[in-house]
Amino acid sequence: MPDLATPLIAWYRDNARDLPWRRPGFGAWGILVSEIMLQQTPVTRVIPHLDAWLARWPTPRALAADPPAAAVTQWANLGYPRRALWLHRAAVEIRDRHGGVVPRDVDDLLALTGIGDYTARAVAAFAYGDRHPVVDTNTRRVLARALGGRSQPGPPTRGDLTAMAAILPDDEADAATVNAAVMELGALVCTARAARCELCPVAHVCAWRAAGYPDTGDDRRKQARYEGSDRQARGAVLRALRHADGDPVSDAAIIADWPDPSQRDRAIGTLIADGLIEVADGVLRLPS
């Protein structure tokens, strides 16, 4: 196994972006919120929403004290609004099960609503400094290229965690740095569209580079087009309810001018099923 940790740590110290969740004292709650917001959402879009969220709800108790509708409204246009509900439910669970303190144990984190393997380990590693492998899309791509000699990673497996764990130093602080460094390398240098090997600190041990950059295929699931999709219709329904300032809106009036009535109805139905809106007596409102 080549030594990736040493050059990665040195590179990260010189090249890491100054992001809010990396600053000293940011706290476990802030890191948990940031990790959920960052799922499938660019950093530049997340930062202003994160700042506003933590200004309004600096602790899990603060969020848990407000209704779910407040979280859905505050989420605004960040996308994938179920994450707002998950954060609210997780805040209630943190208040009720953990005395208002974000838990440190990975199993306790995994038991919270909306928290998966990546987020649980990210909180444990970055908020509490525990030694855990943390694997996101960028990490998987860097490992696929540097260790596996592949142009893109295959479908996610538990083997991704094993591969990441194998390159982590024993020291907990260094391990957290390596986790962050691999993600940063994938975001800035070893990107999906291009590998800027002249800037890469591990290019000298990269199996993909040594093999001559073979195209080994791309099994990643492609995201469906947003324009004209059910996701767009769902977003329009939620936007109309947010702009109603808590007042109910009749089922017939909500985005009544939507070009595809059946898609509009389908969007309303799935939002109700997801708990993002409520319906009673023909009127819709955000969850109470």
DOROVEX-891834 format. One record per residue (C-alpha): residue number from 1; x, y, z. Coordinates in nm, 4 decimals. Example, Ala and Ser with C-alpha at 12.3 -4.5 7.8 and 13.67 -1.06 7.14 Angstrom:
<rec><tormi>1</tormi><east>1.2300</east><north>-0.4500</north><up>0.7800</up></rec>
<rec><tormi>2</tormi><east>1.3670</east><north>-0.1060</north><up>0.7140</up></rec>
# end
This chain:
<rec><tormi>1</tormi><east>0.0000</east><north>0.0000</north><up>0.0000</up></rec>
<rec><tormi>2</tormi><east>0.1572</east><north>0.3344</north><up>-0.1020</up></rec>
<rec><tormi>3</tormi><east>0.1842</east><north>0.6092</north><up>0.1584</up></rec>
<rec><tormi>4</tormi><east>-0.0880</east><north>0.8542</north><up>0.0634</up></rec>
<rec><tormi>5</tormi><east>-0.1307</east><north>1.0117</north><up>0.4062</up></rec>
<rec><tormi>6</tormi><east>0.1972</east><north>1.2035</north><up>0.4329</up></rec>
<rec><tormi>7</tormi><east>0.1745</east><north>1.3961</north><up>0.1027</up></rec>
<rec><tormi>8</tormi><east>-0.2015</east><north>1.4472</north><up>0.1475</up></rec>
<rec><tormi>9</tormi><east>-0.1591</east><north>1.6086</north><up>0.4891</up></rec>
<rec><tormi>10</tormi><east>0.1092</east><north>1.8450</north><up>0.3593</up></rec>
<rec><tormi>11</tormi><east>-0.0980</east><north>1.9363</north><up>0.0539</up></rec>
<rec><tormi>12</tormi><east>-0.4139</east><north>1.9946</north><up>0.2565</up></rec>
<rec><tormi>13</tormi><east>-0.2431</east><north>2.2302</north><up>0.4994</up></rec>
<rec><tormi>14</tormi><east>-0.1390</east><north>2.4497</north><up>0.2084</up></rec>
<rec><tormi>15</tormi><east>-0.4445</east><north>2.4199</north><up>-0.0158</up></rec>
<rec><tormi>16</tormi><east>-0.7603</east><north>2.3572</north><up>0.1878</up></rec>
<rec><tormi>17</tormi><east>-1.0397</east><north>2.6049</north><up>0.1315</up></rec>
<rec><tormi>18</tormi><east>-1.1432</east><north>2.8245</north><up>0.4222</up></rec>
<rec><tormi>19</tormi><east>-1.4900</east><north>2.6824</north><up>0.4839</up></rec>
<rec><tormi>20</tormi><east>-1.7050</east><north>2.7605</north><up>0.7903</up></rec>
<rec><tormi>21</tormi><east>-1.7314</east><north>2.4013</north><up>0.9130</up></rec>
<rec><tormi>22</tormi><east>-1.3512</east><north>2.3664</north><up>0.9146</up></rec>
<rec><tormi>23</tormi><east>-1.2928</east><north>2.6557</north><up>1.1508</up></rec>
<rec><tormi>24</tormi><east>-1.2035</east><north>2.5865</north><up>1.5150</up></rec>
<rec><tormi>25</tormi><east>-1.4993</east><north>2.5757</north><up>1.7498</up></rec>
<rec><tormi>26</tormi><east>-1.7620</east><north>2.5343</north><up>1.4797</up></rec>
<rec><tormi>27</tormi><east>-1.9266</east><north>2.2605</north><up>1.6849</up></rec>
<rec><tormi>28</tormi><east>-2.0936</east><north>1.9267</north><up>1.6261</up></rec>
<rec><tormi>29</tormi><east>-2.4387</east><north>2.0717</north><up>1.5540</up></rec>
<rec><tormi>30</tormi><east>-2.3003</east><north>2.3041</north><up>1.2883</up></rec>
<rec><tormi>31</tormi><east>-2.1071</east><north>2.0202</north><up>1.1302</up></rec>
<rec><tormi>32</tormi><east>-2.4151</east><north>1.7953</north><up>1.1317</up></rec>
<rec><tormi>33</tormi><east>-2.6250</east><north>2.0662</north><up>0.9653</up></rec>
<rec><tormi>34</tormi><east>-2.3538</east><north>2.1413</north><up>0.7105</up></rec>
<rec><tormi>35</tormi><east>-2.3101</east><north>1.7764</north><up>0.6169</up></rec>
<rec><tormi>36</tormi><east>-2.6814</east><north>1.7298</north><up>0.5530</up></rec>
<rec><tormi>37</tormi><east>-2.6982</east><north>2.0517</north><up>0.3499</up></rec>
<rec><tormi>38</tormi><east>-2.3953</east><north>1.9505</north><up>0.1441</up></rec>
<rec><tormi>39</tormi><east>-2.5562</east><north>1.6298</north><up>0.0215</up></rec>
<rec><tormi>40</tormi><east>-2.5958</east><north>1.6767</north><up>-0.3572</up></rec>
<rec><tormi>41</tormi><east>-2.5585</east><north>2.0550</north><up>-0.3182</up></rec>
<rec><tormi>42</tormi><east>-2.2579</east><north>2.2740</north><up>-0.4110</up></rec>
<rec><tormi>43</tormi><east>-2.0588</east><north>2.4426</north><up>-0.1350</up></rec>
<rec><tormi>44</tormi><east>-2.1276</east><north>2.7921</north><up>-0.2684</up></rec>
<rec><tormi>45</tormi><east>-2.5027</east><north>2.7407</north><up>-0.2386</up></rec>
<rec><tormi>46</tormi><east>-2.4809</east><north>2.5871</north><up>0.1066</up></rec>
<rec><tormi>47</tormi><east>-2.2787</east><north>2.8538</north><up>0.2904</up></rec>
<rec><tormi>48</tormi><east>-2.5416</east><north>3.1341</north><up>0.3002</up></rec>
<rec><tormi>49</tormi><east>-2.8173</east><north>2.8879</north><up>0.3928</up></rec>
<rec><tormi>50</tormi><east>-2.5987</east><north>2.7366</north><up>0.6641</up></rec>
<rec><tormi>51</tormi><east>-2.5187</east><north>3.0780</north><up>0.8118</up></rec>
<rec><tormi>52</tormi><east>-2.8867</east><north>3.1715</north><up>0.8204</up></rec>
<rec><tormi>53</tormi><east>-2.9905</east><north>2.8346</north><up>0.9659</up></rec>
<rec><tormi>54</tormi><east>-2.7395</east><north>2.8460</north><up>1.2517</up></rec>
<rec><tormi>55</tormi><east>-2.8177</east><north>3.2093</north><up>1.3251</up></rec>
<rec><tormi>56</tormi><east>-3.1824</east><north>3.1114</north><up>1.3698</up></rec>
<rec><tormi>57</tormi><east>-3.1236</east><north>2.7731</north><up>1.5347</up></rec>
<rec><tormi>58</tormi><east>-2.7782</east><north>2.7630</north><up>1.6981</up></rec>
<rec><tormi>59</tormi><east>-2.8602</east><north>2.4408</north><up>1.8867</up></rec>
<rec><tormi>60</tormi><east>-3.0722</east><north>2.1297</north><up>1.8302</up></rec>
<rec><tormi>61</tormi><east>-3.3030</east><north>2.2414</north><up>2.1119</up></rec>
<rec><tormi>62</tormi><east>-3.3726</east><north>2.5689</north><up>1.9336</up></rec>
<rec><tormi>63</tormi><east>-3.4782</east><north>2.3913</north><up>1.6143</up></rec>
<rec><tormi>64</tormi><east>-3.6776</east><north>2.1254</north><up>1.8003</up></rec>
<rec><tormi>65</tormi><east>-3.8808</east><north>2.3996</north><up>1.9706</up></rec>
<rec><tormi>66</tormi><east>-4.0140</east><north>2.5245</north><up>1.6358</up></rec>
<rec><tormi>67</tormi><east>-4.2619</east><north>2.3396</north><up>1.4110</up></rec>
<rec><tormi>68</tormi><east>-4.1428</east><north>2.1431</north><up>1.1078</up></rec>
<rec><tormi>69</tormi><east>-4.2979</east><north>2.4088</north><up>0.8824</up></rec>
<rec><tormi>70</tormi><east>-4.0362</east><north>2.6564</north><up>1.0014</up></rec>
<rec><tormi>71</tormi><east>-3.7569</east><north>2.4236</north><up>0.8915</up></rec>
<rec><tormi>72</tormi><east>-3.9151</east><north>2.3626</north><up>0.5505</up></rec>
<rec><tormi>73</tormi><east>-3.9621</east><north>2.7371</north><up>0.5006</up></rec>
<rec><tormi>74</tormi><east>-3.6071</east><north>2.8212</north><up>0.6075</up></rec>
<rec><tormi>75</tormi><east>-3.4724</east><north>2.5577</north><up>0.3690</up></rec>
<rec><tormi>76</tormi><east>-3.5994</east><north>2.7809</north><up>0.0856</up></rec>
<rec><tormi>77</tormi><east>-3.4571</east><north>2.6777</north><up>-0.2534</up></rec>
<rec><tormi>78</tormi><east>-3.1732</east><north>2.4592</north><up>-0.1285</up></rec>
<rec><tormi>79</tormi><east>-3.3239</east><north>2.1505</north><up>-0.2934</up></rec>
<rec><tormi>80</tormi><east>-3.4198</east><north>1.8029</north><up>-0.1722</up></rec>
<rec><tormi>81</tormi><east>-3.6426</east><north>1.9533</north><up>0.1009</up></rec>
<rec><tormi>82</tormi><east>-3.6910</east><north>1.6250</north><up>0.2838</up></rec>
<rec><tormi>83</tormi><east>-3.3525</east><north>1.7064</north><up>0.4345</up></rec>
<rec><tormi>84</tormi><east>-3.5172</east><north>1.9933</north><up>0.6242</up></rec>
<rec><tormi>85</tormi><east>-3.7672</east><north>1.7527</north><up>0.7797</up></rec>
<rec><tormi>86</tormi><east>-3.4896</east><north>1.5069</north><up>0.8603</up></rec>
<rec><tormi>87</tormi><east>-3.2920</east><north>1.7791</north><up>1.0356</up></rec>
<rec><tormi>88</tormi><east>-3.5947</east><north>1.8826</north><up>1.2366</up></rec>
<rec><tormi>89</tormi><east>-3.6704</east><north>1.5237</north><up>1.3411</up></rec>
<rec><tormi>90</tormi><east>-3.3033</east><north>1.4656</north><up>1.4235</up></rec>
<rec><tormi>91</tormi><east>-3.3043</east><north>1.7801</north><up>1.6386</up></rec>
<rec><tormi>92</tormi><east>-3.6058</east><north>1.6492</north><up>1.8321</up></rec>
<rec><tormi>93</tormi><east>-3.4331</east><north>1.3130</north><up>1.8774</up></rec>
<rec><tormi>94</tormi><east>-3.1113</east><north>1.4800</north><up>1.9942</up></rec>
<rec><tormi>95</tormi><east>-3.3095</east><north>1.6817</north><up>2.2464</up></rec>
<rec><tormi>96</tormi><east>-3.5124</east><north>1.3871</north><up>2.3719</up></rec>
<rec><tormi>97</tormi><east>-3.2504</east><north>1.1093</north><up>2.3648</up></rec>
<rec><tormi>98</tormi><east>-2.9214</east><north>1.2916</north><up>2.4142</up></rec>
<rec><tormi>99</tormi><east>-2.9989</east><north>1.5922</north><up>2.6301</up></rec>
<rec><tormi>100</tormi><east>-2.9642</east><north>1.8328</north><up>2.3417</up></rec>
<rec><tormi>101</tormi><east>-2.6053</east><north>1.7306</north><up>2.2628</up></rec>
<rec><tormi>102</tormi><east>-2.5177</east><north>1.5812</north><up>1.9233</up></rec>
<rec><tormi>103</tormi><east>-2.3981</east><north>1.2288</north><up>2.0037</up></rec>
<rec><tormi>104</tormi><east>-2.0432</east><north>1.1170</north><up>1.9403</up></rec>
<rec><tormi>105</tormi><east>-2.0956</east><north>0.7442</north><up>1.8909</up></rec>
<rec><tormi>106</tormi><east>-2.1435</east><north>0.6403</north><up>1.5271</up></rec>
<rec><tormi>107</tormi><east>-2.4257</east><north>0.3989</north><up>1.6122</up></rec>
<rec><tormi>108</tormi><east>-2.6095</east><north>0.6722</north><up>1.8043</up></rec>
<rec><tormi>109</tormi><east>-2.5660</east><north>0.9063</north><up>1.5092</up></rec>
<rec><tormi>110</tormi><east>-2.6905</east><north>0.6420</north><up>1.2661</up></rec>
<rec><tormi>111</tormi><east>-3.0051</east><north>0.6051</north><up>1.4775</up></rec>
<rec><tormi>112</tormi><east>-3.1004</east><north>0.9695</north><up>1.4082</up></rec>
<rec><tormi>113</tormi><east>-3.3445</east><north>1.0442</north><up>1.1277</up></rec>
<rec><tormi>114</tormi><east>-3.1761</east><north>1.1109</north><up>0.7950</up></rec>
<rec><tormi>115</tormi><east>-2.8247</east><north>1.0197</north><up>0.9099</up></rec>
<rec><tormi>116</tormi><east>-2.6399</east><north>0.7636</north><up>0.6991</up></rec>
<rec><tormi>117</tormi><east>-2.2939</east><north>0.6119</north><up>0.7037</up></rec>
<rec><tormi>118</tormi><east>-2.1198</east><north>0.9133</north><up>0.5571</up></rec>
<rec><tormi>119</tormi><east>-2.2808</east><north>1.1773</north><up>0.7789</up></rec>
<rec><tormi>120</tormi><east>-2.2413</east><north>0.9747</north><up>1.0985</up></rec>
<rec><tormi>121</tormi><east>-1.8709</east><north>0.9189</north><up>1.0410</up></rec>
<rec><tormi>122</tormi><east>-1.8173</east><north>1.2772</north><up>0.9268</up></rec>
<rec><tormi>123</tormi><east>-1.9619</east><north>1.4118</north><up>1.2514</up></rec>
<rec><tormi>124</tormi><east>-1.7630</east><north>1.1656</north><up>1.4635</up></rec>
<rec><tormi>125</tormi><east>-1.4400</east><north>1.2433</north><up>1.2781</up></rec>
<rec><tormi>126</tormi><east>-1.4649</east><north>1.6164</north><up>1.2126</up></rec>
<rec><tormi>127</tormi><east>-1.6591</east><north>1.7302</north><up>1.5194</up></rec>
<rec><tormi>128</tormi><east>-1.5143</east><north>1.4930</north><up>1.7784</up></rec>
<rec><tormi>129</tormi><east>-1.1825</east><north>1.3920</north><up>1.6235</up></rec>
<rec><tormi>130</tormi><east>-1.2454</east><north>1.0178</north><up>1.6343</up></rec>
<rec><tormi>131</tormi><east>-1.0655</east><north>0.7909</north><up>1.3894</up></rec>
<rec><tormi>132</tormi><east>-1.3221</east><north>0.6731</north><up>1.1333</up></rec>
<rec><tormi>133</tormi><east>-1.3043</east><north>0.6387</north><up>0.7563</up></rec>
<rec><tormi>134</tormi><east>-1.5225</east><north>0.9055</north><up>0.5917</up></rec>
<rec><tormi>135</tormi><east>-1.6223</east><north>0.8341</north><up>0.2320</up></rec>
<rec><tormi>136</tormi><east>-1.8097</east><north>1.0629</north><up>-0.0042</up></rec>
<rec><tormi>137</tormi><east>-1.8290</east><north>1.0750</north><up>-0.3848</up></rec>
<rec><tormi>138</tormi><east>-1.5026</east><north>1.2661</north><up>-0.4153</up></rec>
<rec><tormi>139</tormi><east>-1.3270</east><north>1.0211</north><up>-0.1845</up></rec>
<rec><tormi>140</tormi><east>-1.4465</east><north>0.7225</north><up>-0.3842</up></rec>
<rec><tormi>141</tormi><east>-1.3173</east><north>0.8729</north><up>-0.7078</up></rec>
<rec><tormi>142</tormi><east>-0.9710</east><north>0.9509</north><up>-0.5649</up></rec>
<rec><tormi>143</tormi><east>-0.9397</east><north>0.6006</north><up>-0.4193</up></rec>
<rec><tormi>144</tormi><east>-1.0627</east><north>0.4400</north><up>-0.7414</up></rec>
<rec><tormi>145</tormi><east>-0.7936</east><north>0.6197</north><up>-0.9379</up></rec>
<rec><tormi>146</tormi><east>-0.5023</east><north>0.6212</north><up>-0.6943</up></rec>
<rec><tormi>147</tormi><east>-0.5438</east><north>0.2661</north><up>-0.5622</up></rec>
<rec><tormi>148</tormi><east>-0.7673</east><north>0.0862</north><up>-0.8130</up></rec>
<rec><tormi>149</tormi><east>-0.6415</east><north>0.2271</north><up>-1.1425</up></rec>
<rec><tormi>150</tormi><east>-0.9977</east><north>0.3057</north><up>-1.2542</up></rec>
<rec><tormi>151</tormi><east>-1.1190</east><north>0.6249</north><up>-1.4208</up></rec>
<rec><tormi>152</tormi><east>-1.4384</east><north>0.6349</north><up>-1.2109</up></rec>
<rec><tormi>153</tormi><east>-1.5545</east><north>0.4415</north><up>-0.9050</up></rec>
<rec><tormi>154</tormi><east>-1.8091</east><north>0.1645</north><up>-0.9298</up></rec>
<rec><tormi>155</tormi><east>-2.1302</east><north>0.1548</north><up>-0.7242</up></rec>
<rec><tormi>156</tormi><east>-2.0805</east><north>0.2275</north><up>-0.3518</up></rec>
<rec><tormi>157</tormi><east>-1.9926</east><north>-0.0727</north><up>-0.1346</up></rec>
<rec><tormi>158</tormi><east>-1.8688</east><north>-0.1389</north><up>0.2174</up></rec>
<rec><tormi>159</tormi><east>-1.5303</east><north>-0.1928</north><up>0.0559</up></rec>
<rec><tormi>160</tormi><east>-1.5030</east><north>0.1844</north><up>0.0142</up></rec>
<rec><tormi>161</tormi><east>-1.4823</east><north>0.2222</north><up>0.3921</up></rec>
<rec><tormi>162</tormi><east>-1.2229</east><north>-0.0541</north><up>0.4112</up></rec>
<rec><tormi>163</tormi><east>-1.0096</east><north>0.1119</north><up>0.1444</up></rec>
<rec><tormi>164</tormi><east>-1.0277</east><north>0.4491</north><up>0.3177</up></rec>
<rec><tormi>165</tormi><east>-0.9522</east><north>0.3005</north><up>0.6582</up></rec>
<rec><tormi>166</tormi><east>-0.6384</east><north>0.1386</north><up>0.5142</up></rec>
<rec><tormi>167</tormi><east>-0.4791</east><north>0.4743</north><up>0.4313</up></rec>
<rec><tormi>168</tormi><east>-0.5638</east><north>0.6506</north><up>0.7579</up></rec>
<rec><tormi>169</tormi><east>-0.2780</east><north>0.7224</north><up>1.0012</up></rec>
<rec><tormi>170</tormi><east>-0.3100</east><north>0.5913</north><up>1.3564</up></rec>
<rec><tormi>171</tormi><east>-0.3063</east><north>0.9433</north><up>1.5000</up></rec>
<rec><tormi>172</tormi><east>-0.6665</east><north>1.0665</north><up>1.5293</up></rec>
<rec><tormi>173</tormi><east>-0.5961</east><north>1.4263</north><up>1.4281</up></rec>
<rec><tormi>174</tormi><east>-0.3953</east><north>1.3145</north><up>1.1258</up></rec>
<rec><tormi>175</tormi><east>-0.6681</east><north>1.0660</north><up>1.0339</up></rec>
<rec><tormi>176</tormi><east>-0.9298</east><north>1.3438</north><up>1.0330</up></rec>
<rec><tormi>177</tormi><east>-0.7004</east><north>1.5553</north><up>0.8162</up></rec>
<rec><tormi>178</tormi><east>-0.6525</east><north>1.2735</north><up>0.5660</up></rec>
<rec><tormi>179</tormi><east>-1.0291</east><north>1.2204</north><up>0.5456</up></rec>
<rec><tormi>180</tormi><east>-1.0766</east><north>1.5889</north><up>0.4675</up></rec>
<rec><tormi>181</tormi><east>-0.7772</east><north>1.5989</north><up>0.2328</up></rec>
<rec><tormi>182</tormi><east>-0.8991</east><north>1.3160</north><up>0.0107</up></rec>
<rec><tormi>183</tormi><east>-1.2392</east><north>1.4837</north><up>-0.0221</up></rec>
<rec><tormi>184</tormi><east>-1.0757</east><north>1.8176</north><up>-0.0976</up></rec>
<rec><tormi>185</tormi><east>-0.8457</east><north>1.6611</north><up>-0.3558</up></rec>
<rec><tormi>186</tormi><east>-1.1454</east><north>1.5099</north><up>-0.5332</up></rec>
<rec><tormi>187</tormi><east>-1.3339</east><north>1.8396</north><up>-0.5242</up></rec>
<rec><tormi>188</tormi><east>-1.0507</east><north>2.0603</north><up>-0.6501</up></rec>
<rec><tormi>189</tormi><east>-0.7941</east><north>1.8513</north><up>-0.8399</up></rec>
<rec><tormi>190</tormi><east>-0.9016</east><north>1.4938</north><up>-0.9155</up></rec>
<rec><tormi>191</tormi><east>-1.2468</east><north>1.5896</north><up>-1.0410</up></rec>
<rec><tormi>192</tormi><east>-1.4936</east><north>1.3746</north><up>-1.2321</up></rec>
<rec><tormi>193</tormi><east>-1.4373</east><north>1.5636</north><up>-1.5564</up></rec>
<rec><tormi>194</tormi><east>-1.0615</east><north>1.6168</north><up>-1.5379</up></rec>
<rec><tormi>195</tormi><east>-0.7586</east><north>1.5037</north><up>-1.3412</up></rec>
<rec><tormi>196</tormi><east>-0.5126</east><north>1.7881</north><up>-1.2861</up></rec>
<rec><tormi>197</tormi><east>-0.2251</east><north>1.5572</north><up>-1.2104</up></rec>
<rec><tormi>198</tormi><east>0.0337</east><north>1.8359</north><up>-1.2173</up></rec>
<rec><tormi>199</tormi><east>-0.1260</east><north>1.9665</north><up>-0.8962</up></rec>
<rec><tormi>200</tormi><east>-0.1850</east><north>1.6306</north><up>-0.7262</up></rec>
<rec><tormi>201</tormi><east>0.0292</east><north>1.5393</north><up>-0.4240</up></rec>
<rec><tormi>202</tormi><east>-0.0170</east><north>1.1653</north><up>-0.4840</up></rec>
<rec><tormi>203</tormi><east>0.0277</east><north>1.1559</north><up>-0.8617</up></rec>
<rec><tormi>204</tormi><east>0.3611</east><north>0.9773</north><up>-0.8180</up></rec>
<rec><tormi>205</tormi><east>0.1850</east><north>0.6741</north><up>-0.6657</up></rec>
<rec><tormi>206</tormi><east>-0.1435</east><north>0.6891</north><up>-0.8616</up></rec>
<rec><tormi>207</tormi><east>-0.2279</east><north>0.3547</north><up>-1.0226</up></rec>
<rec><tormi>208</tormi><east>-0.4540</east><north>0.5133</north><up>-1.2852</up></rec>
<rec><tormi>209</tormi><east>-0.1824</east><north>0.7541</north><up>-1.3980</up></rec>
<rec><tormi>210</tormi><east>0.0762</east><north>0.4765</north><up>-1.4042</up></rec>
<rec><tormi>211</tormi><east>-0.1533</east><north>0.2690</north><up>-1.6271</up></rec>
<rec><tormi>212</tormi><east>-0.1869</east><north>0.5515</north><up>-1.8793</up></rec>
<rec><tormi>213</tormi><east>-0.5308</east><north>0.6827</north><up>-1.7741</up></rec>
<rec><tormi>214</tormi><east>-0.7441</east><north>0.3968</north><up>-1.9145</up></rec>
<rec><tormi>215</tormi><east>-1.1149</east><north>0.4627</north><up>-1.9599</up></rec>
<rec><tormi>216</tormi><east>-1.2617</east><north>0.1900</north><up>-1.7410</up></rec>
<rec><tormi>217</tormi><east>-1.6232</east><north>0.3016</north><up>-1.7808</up></rec>
<rec><tormi>218</tormi><east>-1.8605</east><north>0.4968</north><up>-1.5630</up></rec>
<rec><tormi>219</tormi><east>-2.1280</east><north>0.3160</north><up>-1.3632</up></rec>
<rec><tormi>220</tormi><east>-2.2407</east><north>0.6236</north><up>-1.1717</up></rec>
<rec><tormi>221</tormi><east>-2.6133</east><north>0.6871</north><up>-1.1720</up></rec>
<rec><tormi>222</tormi><east>-2.6952</east><north>0.9955</north><up>-1.3790</up></rec>
<rec><tormi>223</tormi><east>-2.9169</east><north>1.2554</north><up>-1.2183</up></rec>
<rec><tormi>224</tormi><east>-3.2409</east><north>1.3171</north><up>-1.4033</up></rec>
<rec><tormi>225</tormi><east>-3.2903</east><north>1.6518</north><up>-1.5775</up></rec>
<rec><tormi>226</tormi><east>-3.4525</east><north>1.9075</north><up>-1.3470</up></rec>
<rec><tormi>227</tormi><east>-3.6352</east><north>2.1240</north><up>-1.6019</up></rec>
<rec><tormi>228</tormi><east>-3.9833</east><north>1.9830</north><up>-1.6555</up></rec>
<rec><tormi>229</tormi><east>-3.9373</east><north>1.7134</north><up>-1.3904</up></rec>
<rec><tormi>230</tormi><east>-4.1563</east><north>1.6135</north><up>-1.0979</up></rec>
<rec><tormi>231</tormi><east>-3.8852</east><north>1.7634</north><up>-0.8755</up></rec>
<rec><tormi>232</tormi><east>-3.9456</east><north>2.1022</north><up>-1.0356</up></rec>
<rec><tormi>233</tormi><east>-4.3204</east><north>2.0693</north><up>-0.9792</up></rec>
<rec><tormi>234</tormi><east>-4.2647</east><north>1.9722</north><up>-0.6147</up></rec>
<rec><tormi>235</tormi><east>-4.0421</east><north>2.2747</north><up>-0.5703</up></rec>
<rec><tormi>236</tormi><east>-4.3067</east><north>2.5029</north><up>-0.7174</up></rec>
<rec><tormi>237</tormi><east>-4.5731</east><north>2.3710</north><up>-0.4762</up></rec>
<rec><tormi>238</tormi><east>-4.3457</east><north>2.4222</north><up>-0.1758</up></rec>
<rec><tormi>239</tormi><east>-4.2449</east><north>2.7689</north><up>-0.2939</up></rec>
<rec><tormi>240</tormi><east>-4.6107</east><north>2.8712</north><up>-0.3212</up></rec>
<rec><tormi>241</tormi><east>-4.6814</east><north>2.7489</north><up>0.0325</up></rec>
<rec><tormi>242</tormi><east>-4.3733</east><north>2.9222</north><up>0.1733</up></rec>
<rec><tormi>243</tormi><east>-4.4821</east><north>3.2468</north><up>0.0115</up></rec>
<rec><tormi>244</tormi><east>-4.8260</east><north>3.2057</north><up>0.1714</up></rec>
<rec><tormi>245</tormi><east>-4.6643</east><north>3.2854</north><up>0.5093</up></rec>
<rec><tormi>246</tormi><east>-4.8319</east><north>2.9986</north><up>0.6902</up></rec>
<rec><tormi>247</tormi><east>-5.1773</east><north>3.0534</north><up>0.5455</up></rec>
<rec><tormi>248</tormi><east>-5.3421</east><north>2.7464</north><up>0.3908</up></rec>
<rec><tormi>249</tormi><east>-5.3899</east><north>2.7392</north><up>0.0140</up></rec>
<rec><tormi>250</tormi><east>-5.6665</east><north>2.5481</north><up>-0.1583</up></rec>
<rec><tormi>251</tormi><east>-5.5717</east><north>2.2361</north><up>-0.3455</up></rec>
<rec><tormi>252</tormi><east>-5.7256</east><north>2.3803</north><up>-0.6637</up></rec>
<rec><tormi>253</tormi><east>-5.5372</east><north>2.7120</north><up>-0.6369</up></rec>
<rec><tormi>254</tormi><east>-5.1858</east><north>2.5831</north><up>-0.5749</up></rec>
<rec><tormi>255</tormi><east>-4.9753</east><north>2.6430</north><up>-0.8909</up></rec>
<rec><tormi>256</tormi><east>-5.3039</east><north>2.6340</north><up>-1.0833</up></rec>
<rec><tormi>257</tormi><east>-5.1276</east><north>2.7470</north><up>-1.4001</up></rec>
<rec><tormi>258</tormi><east>-4.8834</east><north>2.4546</north><up>-1.4040</up></rec>
<rec><tormi>259</tormi><east>-4.8669</east><north>2.3293</north><up>-1.7663</up></rec>
<rec><tormi>260</tormi><east>-4.9166</east><north>1.9619</north><up>-1.6758</up></rec>
<rec><tormi>261</tormi><east>-5.2090</east><north>1.9170</north><up>-1.4328</up></rec>
<rec><tormi>262</tormi><east>-5.1379</east><north>1.5487</north><up>-1.3788</up></rec>
<rec><tormi>263</tormi><east>-4.7769</east><north>1.6279</north><up>-1.2861</up></rec>
<rec><tormi>264</tormi><east>-4.9001</east><north>1.8975</north><up>-1.0477</up></rec>
<rec><tormi>265</tormi><east>-5.1330</east><north>1.6496</north><up>-0.8776</up></rec>
<rec><tormi>266</tormi><east>-4.8564</east><north>1.3905</north><up>-0.8628</up></rec>
<rec><tormi>267</tormi><east>-4.6226</east><north>1.6437</north><up>-0.7016</up></rec>
<rec><tormi>268</tormi><east>-4.8811</east><north>1.7304</north><up>-0.4375</up></rec>
<rec><tormi>269</tormi><east>-4.9404</east><north>1.3625</north><up>-0.3654</up></rec>
<rec><tormi>270</tormi><east>-4.5736</east><north>1.2810</north><up>-0.3176</up></rec>
<rec><tormi>271</tormi><east>-4.5191</east><north>1.5883</north><up>-0.0976</up></rec>
<rec><tormi>272</tormi><east>-4.8052</east><north>1.4735</north><up>0.1255</up></rec>
<rec><tormi>273</tormi><east>-4.6608</east><north>1.1215</north><up>0.1364</up></rec>
<rec><tormi>274</tormi><east>-4.3201</east><north>1.2625</north><up>0.2347</up></rec>
<rec><tormi>275</tormi><east>-4.4715</east><north>1.4702</north><up>0.5162</up></rec>
<rec><tormi>276</tormi><east>-4.3602</east><north>1.7963</north><up>0.3578</up></rec>
<rec><tormi>277</tormi><east>-4.7152</east><north>1.9296</north><up>0.3282</up></rec>
<rec><tormi>278</tormi><east>-5.0456</east><north>1.8526</north><up>0.4951</up></rec>
<rec><tormi>279</tormi><east>-5.3965</east><north>1.8473</north><up>0.3479</up></rec>
<rec><tormi>280</tormi><east>-5.7304</east><north>1.8850</north><up>0.5222</up></rec>
<rec><tormi>281</tormi><east>-6.0695</east><north>1.9842</north><up>0.3812</up></rec>
<rec><tormi>282</tormi><east>-5.9207</east><north>2.0636</north><up>0.0427</up></rec>
<rec><tormi>283</tormi><east>-5.6534</east><north>2.3039</north><up>0.1662</up></rec>
<rec><tormi>284</tormi><east>-5.2772</east><north>2.2570</north><up>0.1802</up></rec>
<rec><tormi>285</tormi><east>-5.0292</east><north>2.3860</north><up>0.4340</up></rec>
<rec><tormi>286</tormi><east>-4.6730</east><north>2.3208</north><up>0.5480</up></rec>
<rec><tormi>287</tormi><east>-4.6394</east><north>2.0599</north><up>0.8253</up></rec>
<rec><tormi>288</tormi><east>-4.7348</east><north>2.1693</north><up>1.1743</up></rec>
# end
